[in-house]
Amino acid sequence: MAKLIGNAPNQVPTNADLGSMAFEDRTNYITKGASVHQPYRNIIINGDMSIAQRGTSVSGITGSDYHALDRFRLAGVVPGTWTMSQSTDVPTGQGFAKSLKLDCTATASANSMVISQKVEGQNLQYLKKGTSNAESLTLSFWVKSNKTGTYIFELIDSDNNRHIGRAYTIDTANTWEKKILNLSGDTTGTLNNDNNESFNLQWWLSADSSLTSGTLPTNWQTRTTANIAPGLDVNLADDTANEWYITGVQLEAGTTASDFEFLPVDVNFDRCLRYYQTLGDGSVTTSRQICNASAYTTSEAYGVINFQKEMRTAPSLSVVTGSAYYRFRSAGGNYNSTTDNVILGSQATTRSGRIQINVSGATAGNGGWIAMNNATAFVAFSAEL
C-alpha cells in the first residue's frame, strides 16, 4: 500500500499498515487530520503542568530539587532565591489550564540554573539512538517571560555523555510564544534499556562564563563544559522582577511538531505516581490517616503501605518531622510519636513499604492506625530519576 501521509484522508490504514510505515510518516499522517491516533507520542510526562503533588506554590527555594510541579526539577547551583508555582497564566485558546511559573525573589550573579526533566532509557528504545536509523526529534513548548533575549535548550544523552543544543529567543516581554526546536537523530551511542536516566532535557535560565565560552552543539557530540550554553545572553536571577513560565512541553519522534497530546487527568496523575506519591499532608487534614498499623512492642508501631501505583524503584521516604507530629491511635487511646522520625523499613519494594513510629505506652499486639497530628506533617515516597 502507498504511504499514507494525510493526502488520503478517507483511507484508514490497518495496524499492519501503520507498523510498516516510518515513524515520521505515521506522525505526519496522524497530525494531518487522519482518523487514526497514535497515543503517548509525547515523551514528556506532565507537560501541561496539571499535576503538582508537592504543592502549588513553594517559596524560599535556594537549591536543586523537585519543588512543586511533578517531573520538573530546578537544577544546577541555583543562584538567588525562587518561588516555583503552578500558575493559571496560560496561552489563550490553546487548551491549557496550568503552567509552571518561576519567580525570582532574591538576586544573584549568573550561575548554572535549569529547569529539567529526566527520562528512563526503556521509554526511549523506539528512537533507535546509536543506529543508522536513529529518529529525529521535535521539541515544542509555550514560554513567557518579562526577560527577552536568547535562551538555550540542551538535550543530554546521560548514558554516553553526549548532547545537542538549540537556541531560542523570547522576542516580546510578557507574551506567550510557542517554540519549536528540531533535533537530529544520533547514530552514535545506544541508550540503556533500563529504568535509569538516559535523557535529560534542560532549559538554561542562567549560566556563568565557564558554560558559555565554546560553541553550541547543533549536532550531537561529546558533552563538554564550554559548549553547554553558548549564546545564552540572559540571567534570570539578576532582578526580582524576573519571571519565567512554561507549559505545553512535548518531545516527539519526527521532524514535525504535532498538536499537544492532552491526556485524561487520571492517566497523567498515574504516570507521575511512578516517580512520586504523597501519602499524607497535614495541611489538608491534620488527623489524616496514613495507614493501618499495630503495636509491635509498647514503644513501636508498624504499618504496611501498598503504593497507589508501582514505583520506578524502591522509593525513599520524604517526610517532615517534629515532636508529636504523628501518632498511633489504638483501643481508644492516642500514642504520640516520641522522636522526630518516621522510618521507612529496609524491606521496601517498588510495590509496598513498611513505616514505623516510636511511641510510649502502647499495648503490644493491639491494632489501630498511624495518623498525622500536626498541620506541618507530610509523608511521601520518592523514586525520582
C-alpha positions in Angstrom: 0.0 0.0 0.0 1.2 3.6 -0.7 2.5 5.7 2.1 -0.3 7.4 4.0 0.8 11.0 4.9 -2.5 12.7 5.1 -3.2 13.0 1.4 -5.8 10.2 1.6 -8.0 11.3 4.5 -10.7 8.7 3.7 -8.2 5.8 3.6 -7.7 4.4 7.1 -4.6 2.2 7.5 -4.7 -1.1 9.4 -2.3 -1.7 12.3 -0.2 -3.7 9.9 0.0 -0.8 7.5 1.0 1.6 10.3 3.6 -0.8 11.5 5.2 -0.8 8.1 5.4 3.0 7.9 8.3 5.0 9.1 7.7 6.7 12.4 7.8 10.2 10.8 5.2 9.1 8.2 2.9 7.8 10.9 3.3 11.0 12.8 2.6 13.2 9.7 -0.4 11.1 8.8 -1.9 11.4 12.3 -1.2 15.2 12.6 -2.8 16.0 9.3 -6.3 15.0 10.3 -6.5 11.3 9.8 -8.9 9.3 12.0 -6.0 7.2 13.4 -4.5 8.4 16.7 -1.1 7.4 18.0 -1.2 7.6 21.8 1.6 8.5 24.1 3.7 10.1 21.4 4.8 12.7 23.9 8.0 11.6 25.7 7.4 14.2 28.4 5.3 13.5 31.5 3.1 16.3 32.9 3.9 18.6 30.0 0.7 20.5 30.6 1.7 21.2 34.2 -1.5 19.9 35.6 -0.1 17.7 38.4 1.6 19.3 41.5 1.7 16.8 44.4 4.3 18.6 46.4 2.3 21.8 46.4 1.0 24.5 44.1 3.5 27.1 45.4 6.8 26.6 47.1 8.8 29.7 48.1 12.3 30.3 49.5 14.0 27.9 47.0 17.8 28.1 47.0 18.9 24.7 45.8 18.3 21.9 43.3 15.3 19.6 43.8 11.8 18.7 42.7 10.0 21.5 44.4 6.4 21.8 43.1 5.2 20.5 39.7 5.6 16.8 39.1 8.5 15.6 37.0 10.0 19.1 36.5 13.2 19.8 38.6 15.0 23.1 39.3 18.7 22.1 39.0 22.2 23.5 39.0 23.8 25.7 41.5 20.6 27.8 41.6 21.7 31.4 42.1 19.4 33.7 44.1 16.1 32.7 45.8 13.0 31.5 43.9 9.3 30.7 44.2 8.1 27.9 41.9 4.3 27.6 41.5 1.6 26.1 39.4 0.1 29.2 37.6 -3.2 29.7 35.8 -1.5 32.1 33.4 -1.6 30.2 30.1 -1.7 30.8 26.4 -5.1 31.9 25.3 -7.2 29.4 23.3 -4.7 26.5 23.4 -6.5 24.2 25.9 -4.0 24.6 28.7 -5.2 25.3 32.3 -1.9 25.4 34.1 1.8 26.5 33.7 5.0 26.3 35.6 6.0 29.7 36.9 9.5 30.5 38.3 9.7 33.8 40.1 13.0 35.4 41.3 12.7 36.7 44.9 16.4 37.5 45.6 19.0 38.2 43.0 22.4 36.8 42.3 25.2 36.9 39.7 25.0 34.4 36.8 25.5 30.8 37.7 24.1 27.5 36.5 20.3 27.1 36.7 18.0 25.0 34.6 14.5 23.5 34.6 14.9 19.9 33.6 13.1 16.6 33.1 14.8 13.2 33.0 13.6 10.2 31.0 14.0 6.5 31.5 16.0 4.6 28.9 13.4 1.9 28.5 10.9 4.6 27.3 13.3 5.7 24.5 14.3 2.5 22.7 12.0 3.2 19.7 14.1 6.2 18.9 16.8 3.8 17.7 19.6 6.0 19.0 23.1 4.8 18.2 22.0 3.2 15.0 21.9 4.3 11.3 18.1 4.5 11.7 18.1 7.0 14.6 15.0 9.0 14.8 15.0 12.8 14.6 13.2 14.6 17.5 11.0 17.7 17.7 10.5 19.7 20.9 7.7 22.1 21.2 6.6 24.3 24.2 5.0 27.6 25.1 7.1 30.1 27.1 6.7 33.5 28.5 8.9 36.0 30.4 9.5 39.6 31.1 13.1 38.9 30.3 13.6 38.9 26.5 16.7 37.5 24.8 18.3 34.3 23.8 17.9 31.2 25.9 19.4 27.7 25.4 17.8 24.3 25.4 20.1 21.3 25.9 19.3 17.6 25.4 21.7 15.3 27.2 22.3 11.6 26.5 23.3 10.7 30.0 24.4 7.1 29.1 27.0 8.2 26.7 27.9 11.8 27.8 26.6 13.3 24.6 24.5 16.4 24.0 22.8 18.6 21.4 21.7 22.2 21.9 19.4 24.7 20.4 19.0 28.5 21.0 15.5 30.1 21.1 14.5 33.7 21.7 11.8 35.3 23.8 11.0 38.1 21.5 8.3 40.0 23.3 8.1 40.6 27.0 5.2 39.1 29.0 3.7 37.4 25.9 3.2 33.7 25.4 5.2 32.4 22.5 5.4 28.9 21.0 8.8 27.5 20.3 9.6 24.5 18.0 13.1 23.0 18.1 14.2 20.3 15.7 16.9 17.9 16.9 18.7 15.4 14.6 18.9 11.7 15.3 22.1 10.5 16.9 23.8 7.5 15.2 26.3 7.2 18.0 25.7 5.9 21.5 22.8 3.5 22.2 20.6 4.1 25.2 20.4 1.6 28.1 17.2 -0.4 28.1 16.5 0.1 31.8 14.7 2.2 34.4 17.5 4.7 34.9 18.1 8.1 33.4 19.0 8.2 29.7 17.8 11.6 28.5 17.9 14.8 30.5 16.1 17.8 29.0 17.4 21.2 30.3 16.1 24.7 29.7 19.0 27.0 30.7 18.0 30.2 32.5 21.4 31.3 33.9 25.0 30.3 33.2 28.4 31.5 34.1 31.2 32.0 31.6 32.6 28.5 32.0 29.4 27.2 30.4 29.2 29.7 27.5 32.7 30.1 26.2 32.6 27.4 23.5 30.3 26.6 20.6 26.7 25.5 20.8 26.5 21.8 19.7 23.9 22.0 16.9 24.7 18.3 16.1 25.3 15.5 18.7 28.7 15.4 20.2 30.6 14.6 23.4 29.4 16.9 26.2 32.0 19.5 27.2 31.5 22.2 29.8 32.3 25.2 27.5 29.7 24.0 24.9 26.8 23.7 27.3 25.1 27.1 26.9 27.0 29.3 24.4 24.7 32.1 23.2 22.7 32.4 26.4 22.5 36.2 27.0 20.1 36.4 29.9 20.5 35.8 33.6 17.0 35.2 35.1 18.5 35.8 38.6 19.5 39.4 38.1 16.3 41.1 39.0 13.4 40.3 41.4 11.0 41.4 38.7 12.0 38.4 36.6 9.5 35.6 35.9 9.6 32.7 33.6 6.6 30.5 32.5 6.4 27.3 30.5 3.7 24.9 29.5 2.7 22.6 26.7 6.0 20.8 26.7 6.1 18.0 24.1 9.1 15.9 22.8 8.3 13.5 20.0 9.9 11.5 17.2 9.9 13.0 13.8 10.6 16.4 12.2 7.1 17.9 12.7 5.5 19.3 15.9 2.1 17.8 16.3 -0.7 19.3 18.5 -0.1 18.9 22.2 -1.2 15.5 23.4 -3.7 16.1 26.2 -4.1 13.1 28.5 -7.0 12.5 30.9 -6.1 13.8 34.3 -6.2 10.3 35.9 -3.8 9.0 33.3 -1.4 11.9 33.7 -1.6 11.5 37.5 -0.9 7.8 37.3 2.2 8.4 35.2 3.5 10.8 37.9 2.9 8.3 40.7 5.6 6.1 39.2 8.1 8.7 40.5 6.5 10.3 43.5 3.5 9.6 45.7 2.1 11.7 48.5 0.8 9.6 51.4 -0.3 12.3 53.8 -0.3 16.1 54.1 -1.2 17.6 57.5 -2.0 20.9 55.9 -5.0 19.3 54.3 -6.3 17.3 57.3 -4.3 17.4 60.5 -5.6 14.0 61.7 -5.4 12.3 58.3 -4.9 8.5 58.5 -1.6 7.3 57.0 -2.1 3.5 57.2 -3.4 0.7 59.4 -0.9 -0.4 61.9 -0.3 -2.5 65.1 1.9 -2.1 68.2 4.8 -4.4 67.7 6.0 -3.5 71.2 4.9 -1.0 73.8 7.2 1.6 72.1 6.9 0.7 68.3 4.0 0.8 65.9 4.3 -0.6 62.4 2.2 -0.2 59.3 2.4 -1.5 55.7 1.9 0.8 52.8 0.7 -0.6 49.4 1.7 2.1 46.9 -1.0 3.6 44.7 1.0 2.6 41.6 4.1 0.5 41.2 7.1 2.9 41.5 10.2 3.1 39.3 12.4 1.7 42.1 12.0 1.0 45.8 11.4 4.6 47.0 13.0 6.7 49.6 10.9 8.4 52.3 10.2 12.2 52.0 8.9 13.4 55.4 8.5 16.5 57.5 9.1 15.6 61.2 8.8 17.2 64.6 7.9 16.4 68.1 4.5 14.6 68.2 3.9 15.2 64.5 2.5 11.7 64.2 0.5 9.3 66.5 -0.6 5.7 66.8 -4.4 5.6 67.5 -5.4 2.3 69.2 -8.1 1.0 71.6 -9.4 4.4 72.3 -6.0 5.9 73.0 -3.6 8.2 71.2 0.1 7.5 71.5 2.1 10.4 70.1 5.5 9.8 68.4 8.3 10.2 70.9 11.0 11.0 68.3 11.1 13.2 65.3 11.4 10.3 62.9 9.0 8.4 60.7 11.0 5.4 59.5 10.7 3.5 56.1 11.7 -0.1 56.6 14.6 -1.6 54.6 12.2 -4.1 53.1 10.6 -1.5 50.8 10.0 -2.7 47.2 8.5 -1.0 44.1 5.0 -2.0 45.3 5.0 -1.7 49.1 6.9 -0.5 52.2 6.7 -0.6 55.9 6.7 2.5 58.1 7.4 2.8 61.8 6.9 5.4 64.5 8.2 5.3 68.1 5.6 5.8 70.8 5.3 5.3 74.5 2.8 3.1 76.5 1.1 1.2 73.7 -0.2 -2.3 74.2 1.8 -4.8 72.2 -0.4 -6.6 69.7 -3.2 -4.0 69.6 -4.3 -2.8 66.2 -5.0 0.7 65.2 -3.7 3.2 62.7 -0.9 5.8 62.2 -2.2 9.3 61.7 -0.9 12.8 61.4 -1.0 15.1 64.4 0.3 18.4 63.0 -0.6 20.7 60.1 3.1 20.7 59.1 3.4 16.9 58.9 4.0 15.5 55.4 4.8 12.0 54.2 5.6 11.0 50.7 7.6 8.4 48.7 10.1 9.3 46.0 11.6 7.2 43.2 12.6 10.2 41.1 15.4 9.9 38.5 
